[in-house]
């Protein structure tokens, strides 16, 4: 047999191995020494649990097959596979089964599995977004319910008795004060942090306006006053939180680009120890110089150099090219590339944090820091807004405290003296009226709507100023072929049914993108028998007992006349 060929074992070549529908090839067996025991956890009930990422599951039959094989193991109590994410969770009686037996059962069924790290996934929980959403919901609740008591006061003030009005104010206070203090947390925290640094941002006057409004309204209610503004404080927070949440969602969509790119890296690796044994370790523990085994179908966890073997790699995530790249001993393999055909031995040249994928993610994160021109204008306006508004509010308070007396003594004008209480109410009114609801809503709302429509059309916006720069583009230059594609080949030639199904039978045993295109066109069916794959050339096998070949013309039909390859 040619040394460059990959021979599938009898178990993987059998039609009962892998996806029952034939929509995915049977996985090549992993190294028997790979041990997932290090990733076993004990849950609250005392049972051992293991979470794996299963590759090759494509249909409901795969779910039944994998779960059935695991539940047949002694001691296994539960096995659940999520077909959409490929995440498998297995639970068994503590000490009842070896984790290697679970991995072996999946491999024997014709699938491959790698450890899933739930701790890393837990870090991605969006605490800030959930806080903003809760605050927005509380502010909306308070606004609607306080209005229920405020509207009768504003519309029937002349016919309403003082005790009834005061009771309405107290009900508004009971709802508004705790709701405003909770929903205003994003602004209060930001304002306090800014003041601690000796600076003032837009959240400082917002927080001051809310606190003073609540305080003055509470004073009015306690003294039986006519006016209280609990509804204004709640509505102000509600409108501002809408803009803050939209802005957060826009940032989160941009951050997801880098996060999804990093998620494409494998979380585990099969490292060869000094004594020659293969052990499963977390990819982030690999260091330069380590040797690892990269099985067919696995994604490279780090950058490395091939020491032994030859194979084809799917580098579409890194280069955008849909066709595989052949690699052999001495060639460099980057993290994120998928090994398609043969097991390889690699020497690590860069740890996870220095891999090419990590560098690309950092470039995306740098691009996300760019801000649109209108955002910069809004930020500049905000920097001017704080001192101007505070000055106006202070001037209003001073004027209405001392101004009427001074003007009367000068004989210039006769203004009613409203005292310190009235002056404070006017100053608070200035803070509320000048609050930048439009400034806080307009920019993020426009960006969210625009980027949302682009996302639906498959365009990822990675920078805050991308929309403005896009509007200035008048020429597009494409540097290579294959750029404007969907990244997934499809069969364009119309073939007769017999030829298509014969080619698909061989293609079902390969992970090559062109083979997958043939399978997609032909649909479910049986794979060929005794398949052997030759990296960069094609695949051989038997169909109904007759030998068959699929691949390059020079490989599949070397004696055929010269034609386009």
Phi, psi and omega in degrees: 000143179296134182293340182276358184268151173258120181259124177279137180292161181305324182293322181279338178279344182290149182292343179276358181259138181084197183298124181301332182276351182078012181283348177217143180287156176295140181287144174289143183296136177282171179299133183294343183271355180291125187239116179273012184302327183297343184255008178284136179235158176252125182274185184295333181277356180092000180276149174281139179229151178218131178249126183234155174255110185267132178247139178105353178279125186232345186215176180296329177298326177296320179298311180299321183293313183289312181296321179296319180295324181284319180292340178285344179287139179296131177096341181285124183261331185206142176213120183228125179246126174268110185294328183291318184259346183076011183274125181245131176240126181239134177233138180213163179301135186304123181078003185281337182210148178278137180301329179294331178291326178293313178299320180294323180296320179293317180296318180295335178280354177097021180235164175244153182215141174234159183293141176254130184260099182292335180296321178293320179294327181294331181294342184274002181298132186270085181292319181297316180296321179291323177296316179297320181293319177295317179297319178297318180295318179295318179296320178295317178300313182295318181301313182294318185282326177293324177299331180298329178264336184280321183301315178299328179291314183290326184270333183236035185299320185288334181262356185263134178287160182297321180292321178295317180296317179296320178298318178299318179297319181294320176297320177297319180296319181299324180277315191286318188297305179295325180293316181293322179294327178282308184290342179273003183305315180303324181280320181297316181296317180296319181294317180296318179298320180293317181294326178295331178273004180076025180232169178227129175246186184294337181286342179294305178295329177297311179297318180297319180296318181293313183295315180294322179297314178296318180296313180293321179294321178294321177296316178300318181293316182294329181264005179075027181290167183276331189242134172218149188234041177297323180296321179296319180296316181292317181293323178300312179296321180299312181294318181292324180291331175300311179297320181294321180289320177298319179296320179295318179298321178297316179294322181295321178297323179290319179295329181299329180301312180290322181294318179294325179294317178293329179293341179287348176281144177291143181271343181230166179212155176260097184269138178270118182283176183297330181271007176092357179278152179259128181232145178276125180226162175290137183301327183290350179270354180289143177234164180302131180103342177296149174255136180228156175257128179248105182286160177297133182094348180273156176263135181297125182281335182216171173284142180198176179242136181288125176265319182220139174101172177216144183199177173253145181236138172268108183251023185301324181295331184266322187247341184086353180279132183278335182278142181294161178243128178282142179217148180218184184308131181098343180279154180270137176241130181262151177303140180099340178287143182258125177284121188265326194239313189230149174296145182226159171247126183242153169251125184292129178250341179213136176290175185304315185289347179248009183289168180297322179297317179297322178294320177296320179297320179294323177297320178296317180297323177296319179296329181292340181284345179296140182243144179293158182298320181290330175293319178295323177296318179297320179295321178294319177298323179295322179294328176279331185298316186300304181294323182294313182293319178297321178295317179296318179296317178295319179296322178297316180297314181294319182297311184283349175275315184246340186301311182302319179293317181295316181294322179293320180292330178275350181073021182277313183204161179241102178252146180294137176276117183256356176074183182295321181298312179295323179295320179294321178298318179294321180295319177296321178300322177297317180296320183287314183296323182272003181298135190278060179298313181296320180295324181280341182262319192298306185297307180295326180296315180296317181293319181295316180297314182294313180292327177298318179292324178292320178302319181297336180261012175082017179256121180267120178268113187253356184222145182296329182261012183296322183297317181291321179291327178296324180292339182266356183286133175237350180218137177242126181245123179257126190273350182201167178284158177082003182289315182269070179226171176275357180078012181216114181296153173220154183287122181260330182279137177275119181249155174289156189300320182295315180296317181298315182289327176293316178295321181293328179299319176287320183297331181294346180263008185231152175259004180300136181305324178291327175295319180295328177295320177296319180295318179298323181287325184275330182086190182299151179176180182272141175281164178289160179268155176049053182285145173224128183250136180246111183306130178079357183240297182165204185220144176241160179181189179238132176240115183055038177084353181258139179293146180212153180227147176219129179158210178301154179299319182293340179264313184283324181219072186296336182267000181286157178300154180298134177204181179296130184272000000 
